[in-house]
Amino acid sequence: MSGVSYPYRYPYEHIAASQSLQVLGGTGATGDYLHRLVCTVSTASTSVVQIKDGSLATHTVLPNAVGGGIGVYNIELNMVSRSGAWHVTTGAGVEVLAVGVFSA
């Protein structure tokens, strides 16, 4: 999915704090597009946010003890999944709004 058919009108999904490997979309699939993560940090010491592309490696996109502390962090990704559904893991002090095009 290129996202071209949804210029500036991407769907989104909320990921609550303390979630582990939450799938984006109903089932998610190879080709899903992850545009941006909007991370709302309420406790900086537990602010970790990680993404995983299907069976590929996990990547930390927001660390624990994030430098700016409590606040909102926009993380531009513009990535297409190569190995299945996108997964998001959140720490106890952060919630995420994932913006993109995800399979139902």
Buried (B, 14 or more C-beta within 10 A) or exposed (E): BEBEEBEEEBBBBEBEBEBEEBBBBEEBBBEBBBBBBBBBBEBBEBBBBBBBBBEEEEEEBBEBEBEEEEEEBEBEBEBBBEEBBBBBBBBEBBBBBBBBBBBE
